[in-house]
Amino acid sequence: MSGRIDIRVDVLANNAAGAWWERIVTDDGNELTFQVNDLATFLLTNLLRERSTRSQARVINTASIAYRLADLNLDTVDTHTGPYSIFRAYAASKLADILFTRELARRTEGTGLVTAAFHPGATASRLYDDVPLGLGRFINSPIARPVFAGPAKGAAPLVYLATTADGSTINGRYFNRFDLERLRNTQAADPDLAQRLWRLSEHATGVEPA
């Protein structure tokens, strides 16, 4: 007996995210927002890709409507110098999540693997822990519930995309909560940018080129 555990992957929910007011460089040498919000998704998905494809899994990626205002420059997205903005860094990383979703769908076409990205809506979460002036605590307090939904409501689109019967209707697409959105940023629909981002991510994470 080898002791090897054969893990079956039916749903992979890439939901981790963060936003930081100051630029932080990780021990891996990456800008923290880009690493947590996009490179981690890329790495985990590719580490589990063989198992996910074998089980025809759903890979659901949490994005954000912030992508609409993003400007993703692959020459600067992971750099450690120059101007930094929490919103620009966050929006670019979420645009990258949508591009990753579209490129993953292209690369796995015909395998049965299904992937989609979605915006969960304004949701109270630990994402706001770094917001100053106590706003993070306010967002997560009961008084803010009319604006910021609880985790269950934020997760509802993820559950829908993970369980909807006809995967072909969602594969490679982006949803604003439950509604399929016609992409509102031309970069998000750029196949060349998606492929270049994939290659950059391979280099940054050490994933072998497919």
Secondary structure as UniProt FT lines:
FT   STRAND          11..14
FT   TURN            27..28
FT   HELIX           32..34
FT   HELIX           35..39
FT   HELIX           40..47
FT   HELIX           49..54
FT   TURN            55..56
FT   STRAND          58..62
FT   HELIX           65..69
FT   TURN            74..78
FT   HELIX           86..107
FT   TURN            108..110
FT   STRAND          114..119
FT   HELIX           126..128
FT   TURN            129..130
FT   TURN            132..134
FT   HELIX           135..139
FT   HELIX           142..144
FT   TURN            145..147
FT   HELIX           151..163
FT   HELIX           167..169
FT   TURN            170..172
FT   STRAND          173..176
FT   TURN            177..178
FT   STRAND          179..180
FT   HELIX           186..189
FT   HELIX           191..205
//
